[in-house]
Amino acid sequence: MRSGLFFLLLLIAAAAGEEGSSDKRKVVMRGAWLPEPPYQFEEVKPGGEVFLTGFDVEVARAAFRRAETLGSRGSGK
């Protein structure tokens, strides 16, 4: 549980890091963890496709979407 909280705080800090910067560098966000349901696990769709999901995965995806939105807003797109 503590590692999940640390991961969440790390993502929030990374997403908010360069909002006001005029620098046009590409920001790369990375994360890592060990699979442990319900935080991270693989789910199989009816067609047999396997995908990663869980609380930590969904929080990471939301943070990445937010960072992307902030980045595109700052670059004049």
PyMOL Python script that loads the backbone (N, CA, C, O; Angstrom):
from pymol import cmd

cmd.read_pdbstr("""\
ATOM      1  N   MET A   1       0.829  -1.193   0.000  1.00  0.00           N
ATOM      2  CA  MET A   1       0.000   0.000   0.000  1.00  0.00           C
ATOM      3  C   MET A   1       0.868   1.250   0.000  1.00  0.00           C
ATOM      4  O   MET A   1       0.588   2.205  -0.725  1.00  0.00           O
ATOM      5  N   ARG A   2       1.930   1.246   0.819  1.00  0.00           N
ATOM      6  CA  ARG A   2       2.816   2.391   0.895  1.00  0.00           C
ATOM      7  C   ARG A   2       3.518   2.641  -0.439  1.00  0.00           C
ATOM      8  O   ARG A   2       3.725   3.792  -0.822  1.00  0.00           O
ATOM      9  N   SER A   3       3.890   1.558  -1.160  1.00  0.00           N
ATOM     10  CA  SER A   3       4.556   1.723  -2.449  1.00  0.00           C
ATOM     11  C   SER A   3       3.592   2.309  -3.476  1.00  0.00           C
ATOM     12  O   SER A   3       4.007   3.088  -4.334  1.00  0.00           O
ATOM     13  N   GLY A   4       2.313   1.948  -3.401  1.00  0.00           N
ATOM     14  CA  GLY A   4       1.316   2.517  -4.306  1.00  0.00           C
ATOM     15  C   GLY A   4       1.151   4.011  -4.080  1.00  0.00           C
ATOM     16  O   GLY A   4       1.021   4.771  -5.040  1.00  0.00           O
ATOM     17  N   LEU A   5       1.155   4.441  -2.824  1.00  0.00           N
ATOM     18  CA  LEU A   5       1.044   5.858  -2.493  1.00  0.00           C
ATOM     19  C   LEU A   5       2.272   6.612  -2.995  1.00  0.00           C
ATOM     20  O   LEU A   5       2.146   7.707  -3.544  1.00  0.00           O
ATOM     21  N   PHE A   6       3.459   6.034  -2.810  1.00  0.00           N
ATOM     22  CA  PHE A   6       4.684   6.660  -3.296  1.00  0.00           C
ATOM     23  C   PHE A   6       4.630   6.824  -4.812  1.00  0.00           C
ATOM     24  O   PHE A   6       4.992   7.875  -5.341  1.00  0.00           O
ATOM     25  N   PHE A   7       4.174   5.771  -5.514  1.00  0.00           N
ATOM     26  CA  PHE A   7       4.062   5.804  -6.970  1.00  0.00           C
ATOM     27  C   PHE A   7       3.100   6.908  -7.403  1.00  0.00           C
ATOM     28  O   PHE A   7       3.391   7.645  -8.345  1.00  0.00           O
ATOM     29  N   LEU A   8       1.975   7.029  -6.736  1.00  0.00           N
ATOM     30  CA  LEU A   8       0.985   8.061  -7.053  1.00  0.00           C
ATOM     31  C   LEU A   8       1.579   9.453  -6.861  1.00  0.00           C
ATOM     32  O   LEU A   8       1.414  10.315  -7.724  1.00  0.00           O
ATOM     33  N   LEU A   9       2.262   9.684  -5.752  1.00  0.00           N
ATOM     34  CA  LEU A   9       2.874  10.988  -5.498  1.00  0.00           C
ATOM     35  C   LEU A   9       3.949  11.304  -6.523  1.00  0.00           C
ATOM     36  O   LEU A   9       4.083  12.451  -6.949  1.00  0.00           O
ATOM     37  N   LEU A  10       4.711  10.303  -6.921  1.00  0.00           N
ATOM     38  CA  LEU A  10       5.739  10.486  -7.943  1.00  0.00           C
ATOM     39  C   LEU A  10       5.110  10.908  -9.267  1.00  0.00           C
ATOM     40  O   LEU A  10       5.622  11.807  -9.933  1.00  0.00           O
ATOM     41  N   LEU A  11       4.013  10.274  -9.652  1.00  0.00           N
ATOM     42  CA  LEU A  11       3.335  10.626 -10.895  1.00  0.00           C
ATOM     43  C   LEU A  11       2.777  12.041 -10.857  1.00  0.00           C
ATOM     44  O   LEU A  11       2.880  12.782 -11.834  1.00  0.00           O
ATOM     45  N   ILE A  12       2.192  12.411  -9.739  1.00  0.00           N
ATOM     46  CA  ILE A  12       1.633  13.758  -9.614  1.00  0.00           C
ATOM     47  C   ILE A  12       2.738  14.801  -9.724  1.00  0.00           C
ATOM     48  O   ILE A  12       2.569  15.815 -10.401  1.00  0.00           O
ATOM     49  N   ALA A  13       3.854  14.561  -9.073  1.00  0.00           N
ATOM     50  CA  ALA A  13       4.980  15.492  -9.135  1.00  0.00           C
ATOM     51  C   ALA A  13       5.520  15.599 -10.557  1.00  0.00           C
ATOM     52  O   ALA A  13       5.838  16.696 -11.017  1.00  0.00           O
ATOM     53  N   ALA A  14       5.624  14.486 -11.248  1.00  0.00           N
ATOM     54  CA  ALA A  14       6.135  14.494 -12.624  1.00  0.00           C
ATOM     55  C   ALA A  14       5.175  15.209 -13.561  1.00  0.00           C
ATOM     56  O   ALA A  14       5.609  15.925 -14.463  1.00  0.00           O
ATOM     57  N   ALA A  15       3.880  15.025 -13.360  1.00  0.00           N
ATOM     58  CA  ALA A  15       2.880  15.645 -14.232  1.00  0.00           C
ATOM     59  C   ALA A  15       2.843  17.157 -14.040  1.00  0.00           C
ATOM     60  O   ALA A  15       2.588  17.891 -14.995  1.00  0.00           O
ATOM     61  N   ALA A  16       3.091  17.629 -12.838  1.00  0.00           N
ATOM     62  CA  ALA A  16       3.009  19.056 -12.552  1.00  0.00           C
ATOM     63  C   ALA A  16       4.341  19.766 -12.743  1.00  0.00           C
ATOM     64  O   ALA A  16       4.393  20.994 -12.682  1.00  0.00           O
ATOM     65  N   GLY A  17       5.396  19.038 -12.969  1.00  0.00           N
ATOM     66  CA  GLY A  17       6.755  19.566 -12.960  1.00  0.00           C
ATOM     67  C   GLY A  17       7.064  20.721 -13.871  1.00  0.00           C
ATOM     68  O   GLY A  17       7.716  21.666 -13.428  1.00  0.00           O
ATOM     69  N   GLU A  18       6.638  20.710 -15.119  1.00  0.00           N
ATOM     70  CA  GLU A  18       7.109  21.719 -16.054  1.00  0.00           C
ATOM     71  C   GLU A  18       5.984  22.500 -16.706  1.00  0.00           C
ATOM     72  O   GLU A  18       6.114  22.905 -17.861  1.00  0.00           O
ATOM     73  N   GLU A  19       4.909  22.718 -16.016  1.00  0.00           N
ATOM     74  CA  GLU A  19       3.746  23.383 -16.606  1.00  0.00           C
ATOM     75  C   GLU A  19       4.063  24.794 -17.095  1.00  0.00           C
ATOM     76  O   GLU A  19       3.629  25.171 -18.183  1.00  0.00           O
ATOM     77  N   GLY A  20       4.796  25.569 -16.332  1.00  0.00           N
ATOM     78  CA  GLY A  20       5.051  26.951 -16.713  1.00  0.00           C
ATOM     79  C   GLY A  20       6.331  27.154 -17.498  1.00  0.00           C
ATOM     80  O   GLY A  20       6.679  28.300 -17.782  1.00  0.00           O
ATOM     81  N   SER A  21       7.027  26.135 -17.852  1.00  0.00           N
ATOM     82  CA  SER A  21       8.313  26.252 -18.523  1.00  0.00           C
ATOM     83  C   SER A  21       8.152  26.655 -19.985  1.00  0.00           C
ATOM     84  O   SER A  21       7.221  26.210 -20.657  1.00  0.00           O
ATOM     85  N   SER A  22       9.060  27.497 -20.475  1.00  0.00           N
ATOM     86  CA  SER A  22       9.049  27.855 -21.890  1.00  0.00           C
ATOM     87  C   SER A  22       9.965  26.918 -22.683  1.00  0.00           C
ATOM     88  O   SER A  22      10.052  27.028 -23.906  1.00  0.00           O
ATOM     89  N   ASP A  23      10.634  26.017 -22.006  1.00  0.00           N
ATOM     90  CA  ASP A  23      11.516  25.044 -22.652  1.00  0.00           C
ATOM     91  C   ASP A  23      10.680  24.058 -23.461  1.00  0.00           C
ATOM     92  O   ASP A  23       9.663  23.572 -22.967  1.00  0.00           O
ATOM     93  N   LYS A  24      11.083  23.752 -24.688  1.00  0.00           N
ATOM     94  CA  LYS A  24      10.309  22.889 -25.578  1.00  0.00           C
ATOM     95  C   LYS A  24      10.776  21.434 -25.557  1.00  0.00           C
ATOM     96  O   LYS A  24      10.468  20.684 -26.484  1.00  0.00           O
ATOM     97  N   ARG A  25      11.507  21.018 -24.532  1.00  0.00           N
ATOM     98  CA  ARG A  25      11.978  19.636 -24.443  1.00  0.00           C
ATOM     99  C   ARG A  25      10.814  18.680 -24.291  1.00  0.00           C
ATOM    100  O   ARG A  25       9.774  19.025 -23.731  1.00  0.00           O
ATOM    101  N   LYS A  26      11.004  17.466 -24.801  1.00  0.00           N
ATOM    102  CA  LYS A  26      10.009  16.411 -24.620  1.00  0.00           C
ATOM    103  C   LYS A  26      10.220  15.790 -23.246  1.00  0.00           C
ATOM    104  O   LYS A  26      11.339  15.410 -22.902  1.00  0.00           O
ATOM    105  N   VAL A  27       9.157  15.686 -22.464  1.00  0.00           N
ATOM    106  CA  VAL A  27       9.225  15.105 -21.131  1.00  0.00           C
ATOM    107  C   VAL A  27       8.852  13.635 -21.224  1.00  0.00           C
ATOM    108  O   VAL A  27       7.820  13.289 -21.800  1.00  0.00           O
ATOM    109  N   VAL A  28       9.680  12.773 -20.665  1.00  0.00           N
ATOM    110  CA  VAL A  28       9.428  11.339 -20.666  1.00  0.00           C
ATOM    111  C   VAL A  28       9.100  10.915 -19.245  1.00  0.00           C
ATOM    112  O   VAL A  28       9.866  11.165 -18.314  1.00  0.00           O
ATOM    113  N   MET A  29       7.941  10.262 -19.091  1.00  0.00           N
ATOM    114  CA  MET A  29       7.544   9.760 -17.775  1.00  0.00           C
ATOM    115  C   MET A  29       7.651   8.241 -17.785  1.00  0.00           C
ATOM    116  O   MET A  29       7.206   7.591 -18.730  1.00  0.00           O
ATOM    117  N   ARG A  30       8.233   7.682 -16.749  1.00  0.00           N
ATOM    118  CA  ARG A  30       8.363   6.237 -16.645  1.00  0.00           C
ATOM    119  C   ARG A  30       7.929   5.794 -15.257  1.00  0.00           C
ATOM    120  O   ARG A  30       8.004   6.554 -14.292  1.00  0.00           O
ATOM    121  N   GLY A  31       7.477   4.557 -15.178  1.00  0.00           N
ATOM    122  CA  GLY A  31       7.083   3.992 -13.899  1.00  0.00           C
ATOM    123  C   GLY A  31       7.338   2.499 -13.881  1.00  0.00           C
ATOM    124  O   GLY A  31       7.444   1.869 -14.934  1.00  0.00           O
ATOM    125  N   ALA A  32       7.435   1.940 -12.707  1.00  0.00           N
ATOM    126  CA  ALA A  32       7.650   0.503 -12.587  1.00  0.00           C
ATOM    127  C   ALA A  32       7.047   0.021 -11.274  1.00  0.00           C
ATOM    128  O   ALA A  32       6.949   0.782 -10.311  1.00  0.00           O
ATOM    129  N   TRP A  33       6.643  -1.253 -11.241  1.00  0.00           N
ATOM    130  CA  TRP A  33       6.078  -1.845 -10.041  1.00  0.00           C
ATOM    131  C   TRP A  33       6.012  -3.346 -10.217  1.00  0.00           C
ATOM    132  O   TRP A  33       6.296  -3.881 -11.289  1.00  0.00           O
ATOM    133  N   LEU A  34       5.634  -4.008  -9.152  1.00  0.00           N
ATOM    134  CA  LEU A  34       5.445  -5.461  -9.191  1.00  0.00           C
ATOM    135  C   LEU A  34       3.947  -5.743  -9.262  1.00  0.00           C
ATOM    136  O   LEU A  34       3.167  -5.085  -8.574  1.00  0.00           O
ATOM    137  N   PRO A  35       3.534  -6.707 -10.080  1.00  0.00           N
ATOM    138  CA  PRO A  35       2.103  -7.017 -10.183  1.00  0.00           C
ATOM    139  C   PRO A  35       1.544  -7.577  -8.866  1.00  0.00           C
ATOM    140  O   PRO A  35       2.059  -8.560  -8.332  1.00  0.00           O
ATOM    141  N   GLU A  36       0.510  -6.953  -8.366  1.00  0.00           N
ATOM    142  CA  GLU A  36      -0.136  -7.401  -7.132  1.00  0.00           C
ATOM    143  C   GLU A  36      -1.590  -6.925  -7.148  1.00  0.00           C
ATOM    144  O   GLU A  36      -1.854  -5.750  -6.892  1.00  0.00           O
ATOM    145  N   PRO A  37      -2.538  -7.823  -7.446  1.00  0.00           N
ATOM    146  CA  PRO A  37      -3.946  -7.430  -7.467  1.00  0.00           C
ATOM    147  C   PRO A  37      -4.367  -6.848  -6.115  1.00  0.00           C
ATOM    148  O   PRO A  37      -3.871  -7.316  -5.091  1.00  0.00           O
ATOM    149  N   PRO A  38      -5.235  -5.876  -6.061  1.00  0.00           N
ATOM    150  CA  PRO A  38      -5.987  -5.229  -7.135  1.00  0.00           C
ATOM    151  C   PRO A  38      -5.254  -4.039  -7.739  1.00  0.00           C
ATOM    152  O   PRO A  38      -5.833  -3.311  -8.546  1.00  0.00           O
ATOM    153  N   TYR A  39      -3.996  -3.824  -7.369  1.00  0.00           N
ATOM    154  CA  TYR A  39      -3.272  -2.649  -7.833  1.00  0.00           C
ATOM    155  C   TYR A  39      -2.801  -2.782  -9.281  1.00  0.00           C
ATOM    156  O   TYR A  39      -2.924  -1.839 -10.062  1.00  0.00           O
ATOM    157  N   GLN A  40      -2.263  -3.946  -9.641  1.00  0.00           N
ATOM    158  CA  GLN A  40      -1.849  -4.209 -11.013  1.00  0.00           C
ATOM    159  C   GLN A  40      -2.080  -5.683 -11.302  1.00  0.00           C
ATOM    160  O   GLN A  40      -1.687  -6.550 -10.521  1.00  0.00           O
ATOM    161  N   PHE A  41      -2.722  -5.958 -12.435  1.00  0.00           N
ATOM    162  CA  PHE A  41      -2.923  -7.349 -12.833  1.00  0.00           C
ATOM    163  C   PHE A  41      -3.283  -7.404 -14.319  1.00  0.00           C
ATOM    164  O   PHE A  41      -3.674  -6.400 -14.914  1.00  0.00           O
ATOM    165  N   GLU A  42      -3.146  -8.580 -14.898  1.00  0.00           N
ATOM    166  CA  GLU A  42      -3.507  -8.769 -16.296  1.00  0.00           C
ATOM    167  C   GLU A  42      -4.941  -9.263 -16.378  1.00  0.00           C
ATOM    168  O   GLU A  42      -5.363 -10.121 -15.603  1.00  0.00           O
ATOM    169  N   GLU A  43      -5.683  -8.711 -17.326  1.00  0.00           N
ATOM    170  CA  GLU A  43      -7.063  -9.128 -17.549  1.00  0.00           C
ATOM    171  C   GLU A  43      -7.168  -9.634 -18.986  1.00  0.00           C
ATOM    172  O   GLU A  43      -6.554  -9.078 -19.897  1.00  0.00           O
ATOM    173  N   VAL A  44      -7.948 -10.686 -19.177  1.00  0.00           N
ATOM    174  CA  VAL A  44      -8.123 -11.261 -20.510  1.00  0.00           C
ATOM    175  C   VAL A  44      -9.501 -10.868 -21.036  1.00  0.00           C
ATOM    176  O   VAL A  44     -10.524 -11.136 -20.405  1.00  0.00           O
ATOM    177  N   LYS A  45      -9.505 -10.225 -22.207  1.00  0.00           N
ATOM    178  CA  LYS A  45     -10.768  -9.858 -22.854  1.00  0.00           C
ATOM    179  C   LYS A  45     -11.377 -11.105 -23.492  1.00  0.00           C
ATOM    180  O   LYS A  45     -10.668 -12.091 -23.692  1.00  0.00           O
ATOM    181  N   PRO A  46     -12.681 -11.087 -23.819  1.00  0.00           N
ATOM    182  CA  PRO A  46     -13.334 -12.259 -24.414  1.00  0.00           C
ATOM    183  C   PRO A  46     -12.642 -12.804 -25.663  1.00  0.00           C
ATOM    184  O   PRO A  46     -12.692 -14.010 -25.903  1.00  0.00           O
ATOM    185  N   GLY A  47     -12.002 -11.958 -26.460  1.00  0.00           N
ATOM    186  CA  GLY A  47     -11.310 -12.406 -27.665  1.00  0.00           C
ATOM    187  C   GLY A  47      -9.943 -13.013 -27.387  1.00  0.00           C
ATOM    188  O   GLY A  47      -9.262 -13.453 -28.314  1.00  0.00           O
ATOM    189  N   GLY A  48      -9.538 -13.042 -26.133  1.00  0.00           N
ATOM    190  CA  GLY A  48      -8.243 -13.612 -25.770  1.00  0.00           C
ATOM    191  C   GLY A  48      -7.129 -12.594 -25.611  1.00  0.00           C
ATOM    192  O   GLY A  48      -6.009 -12.957 -25.251  1.00  0.00           O
ATOM    193  N   GLU A  49      -7.421 -11.310 -25.876  1.00  0.00           N
ATOM    194  CA  GLU A  49      -6.412 -10.259 -25.738  1.00  0.00           C
ATOM    195  C   GLU A  49      -6.135 -10.008 -24.251  1.00  0.00           C
ATOM    196  O   GLU A  49      -7.062  -9.864 -23.454  1.00  0.00           O
ATOM    197  N   VAL A  50      -4.865  -9.959 -23.898  1.00  0.00           N
ATOM    198  CA  VAL A  50      -4.457  -9.725 -22.515  1.00  0.00           C
ATOM    199  C   VAL A  50      -4.005  -8.272 -22.384  1.00  0.00           C
ATOM    200  O   VAL A  50      -3.237  -7.778 -23.210  1.00  0.00           O
ATOM    201  N   PHE A  51      -4.486  -7.588 -21.342  1.00  0.00           N
ATOM    202  CA  PHE A  51      -4.043  -6.214 -21.113  1.00  0.00           C
ATOM    203  C   PHE A  51      -3.842  -5.980 -19.625  1.00  0.00           C
ATOM    204  O   PHE A  51      -4.433  -6.659 -18.786  1.00  0.00           O
ATOM    205  N   LEU A  52      -2.997  -5.006 -19.316  1.00  0.00           N
ATOM    206  CA  LEU A  52      -2.663  -4.664 -17.939  1.00  0.00           C
ATOM    207  C   LEU A  52      -3.689  -3.678 -17.409  1.00  0.00           C
ATOM    208  O   LEU A  52      -4.039  -2.718 -18.095  1.00  0.00           O
ATOM    209  N   THR A  53      -4.171  -3.904 -16.200  1.00  0.00           N
ATOM    210  CA  THR A  53      -5.148  -3.016 -15.588  1.00  0.00           C
ATOM    211  C   THR A  53      -4.955  -3.023 -14.074  1.00  0.00           C
ATOM    212  O   THR A  53      -4.020  -3.644 -13.570  1.00  0.00           O
ATOM    213  N   GLY A  54      -5.813  -2.352 -13.367  1.00  0.00           N
ATOM    214  CA  GLY A  54      -5.740  -2.259 -11.916  1.00  0.00           C
ATOM    215  C   GLY A  54      -5.684  -0.810 -11.475  1.00  0.00           C
ATOM    216  O   GLY A  54      -5.575   0.091 -12.306  1.00  0.00           O
ATOM    217  N   PHE A  55      -5.758  -0.580 -10.171  1.00  0.00           N
ATOM    218  CA  PHE A  55      -5.789   0.772  -9.626  1.00  0.00           C
ATOM    219  C   PHE A  55      -4.553   1.577 -10.020  1.00  0.00           C
ATOM    220  O   PHE A  55      -4.688   2.680 -10.548  1.00  0.00           O
ATOM    221  N   ASP A  56      -3.362   1.054  -9.777  1.00  0.00           N
ATOM    222  CA  ASP A  56      -2.135   1.781 -10.089  1.00  0.00           C
ATOM    223  C   ASP A  56      -2.020   2.065 -11.586  1.00  0.00           C
ATOM    224  O   ASP A  56      -1.563   3.136 -11.988  1.00  0.00           O
ATOM    225  N   VAL A  57      -2.432   1.109 -12.399  1.00  0.00           N
ATOM    226  CA  VAL A  57      -2.356   1.270 -13.854  1.00  0.00           C
ATOM    227  C   VAL A  57      -3.279   2.385 -14.311  1.00  0.00           C
ATOM    228  O   VAL A  57      -2.888   3.219 -15.127  1.00  0.00           O
ATOM    229  N   GLU A  58      -4.499   2.408 -13.794  1.00  0.00           N
ATOM    230  CA  GLU A  58      -5.454   3.441 -14.178  1.00  0.00           C
ATOM    231  C   GLU A  58      -5.025   4.818 -13.687  1.00  0.00           C
ATOM    232  O   GLU A  58      -5.221   5.810 -14.389  1.00  0.00           O
ATOM    233  N   VAL A  59      -4.442   4.896 -12.488  1.00  0.00           N
ATOM    234  CA  VAL A  59      -3.936   6.175 -11.980  1.00  0.00           C
ATOM    235  C   VAL A  59      -2.785   6.659 -12.864  1.00  0.00           C
ATOM    236  O   VAL A  59      -2.715   7.843 -13.194  1.00  0.00           O
ATOM    237  N   ALA A  60      -1.890   5.758 -13.247  1.00  0.00           N
ATOM    238  CA  ALA A  60      -0.772   6.127 -14.126  1.00  0.00           C
ATOM    239  C   ALA A  60      -1.288   6.618 -15.474  1.00  0.00           C
ATOM    240  O   ALA A  60      -0.809   7.631 -15.983  1.00  0.00           O
ATOM    241  N   ARG A  61      -2.252   5.920 -16.056  1.00  0.00           N
ATOM    242  CA  ARG A  61      -2.809   6.341 -17.348  1.00  0.00           C
ATOM    243  C   ARG A  61      -3.438   7.732 -17.244  1.00  0.00           C
ATOM    244  O   ARG A  61      -3.267   8.560 -18.139  1.00  0.00           O
ATOM    245  N   ALA A  62      -4.162   7.986 -16.157  1.00  0.00           N
ATOM    246  CA  ALA A  62      -4.783   9.301 -15.970  1.00  0.00           C
ATOM    247  C   ALA A  62      -3.713  10.388 -15.827  1.00  0.00           C
ATOM    248  O   ALA A  62      -3.857  11.475 -16.385  1.00  0.00           O
ATOM    249  N   ALA A  63      -2.649  10.100 -15.086  1.00  0.00           N
ATOM    250  CA  ALA A  63      -1.556  11.065 -14.915  1.00  0.00           C
ATOM    251  C   ALA A  63      -0.874  11.346 -16.248  1.00  0.00           C
ATOM    252  O   ALA A  63      -0.539  12.494 -16.541  1.00  0.00           O
ATOM    253  N   PHE A  64      -0.665  10.310 -17.059  1.00  0.00           N
ATOM    254  CA  PHE A  64      -0.031  10.497 -18.369  1.00  0.00           C
ATOM    255  C   PHE A  64      -0.928  11.333 -19.283  1.00  0.00           C
ATOM    256  O   PHE A  64      -0.443  12.203 -20.007  1.00  0.00           O
ATOM    257  N   ARG A  65      -2.240  11.067 -19.248  1.00  0.00           N
ATOM    258  CA  ARG A  65      -3.168  11.866 -20.062  1.00  0.00           C
ATOM    259  C   ARG A  65      -3.133  13.330 -19.618  1.00  0.00           C
ATOM    260  O   ARG A  65      -3.138  14.241 -20.447  1.00  0.00           O
ATOM    261  N   ARG A  66      -3.099  13.540 -18.309  1.00  0.00           N
ATOM    262  CA  ARG A  66      -3.064  14.909 -17.767  1.00  0.00           C
ATOM    263  C   ARG A  66      -1.769  15.608 -18.169  1.00  0.00           C
ATOM    264  O   ARG A  66      -1.791  16.773 -18.567  1.00  0.00           O
ATOM    265  N   ALA A  67      -0.654  14.912 -18.069  1.00  0.00           N
ATOM    266  CA  ALA A  67       0.638  15.494 -18.452  1.00  0.00           C
ATOM    267  C   ALA A  67       0.652  15.826 -19.935  1.00  0.00           C
ATOM    268  O   ALA A  67       1.185  16.858 -20.341  1.00  0.00           O
ATOM    269  N   GLU A  68       0.065  14.949 -20.743  1.00  0.00           N
ATOM    270  CA  GLU A  68      -0.006  15.184 -22.185  1.00  0.00           C
ATOM    271  C   GLU A  68      -0.851  16.426 -22.484  1.00  0.00           C
ATOM    272  O   GLU A  68      -0.489  17.237 -23.335  1.00  0.00           O
ATOM    273  N   THR A  69      -1.979  16.569 -21.777  1.00  0.00           N
ATOM    274  CA  THR A  69      -2.840  17.724 -21.959  1.00  0.00           C
ATOM    275  C   THR A  69      -2.111  19.007 -21.572  1.00  0.00           C
ATOM    276  O   THR A  69      -2.184  20.005 -22.289  1.00  0.00           O
ATOM    277  N   LEU A  70      -1.412  18.982 -20.447  1.00  0.00           N
ATOM    278  CA  LEU A  70      -0.660  20.159 -20.014  1.00  0.00           C
ATOM    279  C   LEU A  70       0.452  20.484 -21.005  1.00  0.00           C
ATOM    280  O   LEU A  70       0.702  21.652 -21.303  1.00  0.00           O
ATOM    281  N   GLY A  71       1.111  19.462 -21.509  1.00  0.00           N
ATOM    282  CA  GLY A  71       2.195  19.657 -22.475  1.00  0.00           C
ATOM    283  C   GLY A  71       1.717  20.243 -23.780  1.00  0.00           C
ATOM    284  O   GLY A  71       2.369  21.128 -24.334  1.00  0.00           O
ATOM    285  N   SER A  72       0.590  19.767 -24.284  1.00  0.00           N
ATOM    286  CA  SER A  72       0.082  20.274 -25.558  1.00  0.00           C
ATOM    287  C   SER A  72      -0.437  21.700 -25.409  1.00  0.00           C
ATOM    288  O   SER A  72      -0.366  22.493 -26.348  1.00  0.00           O
ATOM    289  N   ARG A  73      -0.956  22.022 -24.234  1.00  0.00           N
ATOM    290  CA  ARG A  73      -1.430  23.386 -23.980  1.00  0.00           C
ATOM    291  C   ARG A  73      -0.266  24.362 -23.958  1.00  0.00           C
ATOM    292  O   ARG A  73      -0.380  25.488 -24.442  1.00  0.00           O
ATOM    293  N   GLY A  74       0.862  23.923 -23.390  1.00  0.00           N
ATOM    294  CA  GLY A  74       2.032  24.799 -23.270  1.00  0.00           C
ATOM    295  C   GLY A  74       2.798  24.949 -24.563  1.00  0.00           C
ATOM    296  O   GLY A  74       3.569  25.899 -24.701  1.00  0.00           O
ATOM    297  N   SER A  75       2.618  24.041 -25.528  1.00  0.00           N
ATOM    298  CA  SER A  75       3.391  24.112 -26.773  1.00  0.00           C
ATOM    299  C   SER A  75       2.662  24.855 -27.874  1.00  0.00           C
ATOM    300  O   SER A  75       3.174  24.959 -28.989  1.00  0.00           O
ATOM    301  N   GLY A  76       1.469  25.380 -27.586  1.00  0.00           N
ATOM    302  CA  GLY A  76       0.744  26.163 -28.571  1.00  0.00           C
ATOM    303  C   GLY A  76      -0.072  25.334 -29.541  1.00  0.00           C
ATOM    304  O   GLY A  76      -0.513  25.864 -30.561  1.00  0.00           O
ATOM    305  N   LYS A  77      -0.293  24.059 -29.269  1.00  0.00           N
ATOM    306  CA  LYS A  77      -1.096  23.199 -30.154  1.00  0.00           C
ATOM    307  C   LYS A  77      -2.555  23.450 -29.954  1.00  0.00           C
ATOM    308  O   LYS A  77      -3.386  22.821 -30.609  1.00  0.00           O
TER     309      LYS A  77
END
""", "prot")
cmd.dss("prot")
cmd.show_as("cartoon", "prot")
cmd.util.cbc("prot")
cmd.orient("prot")
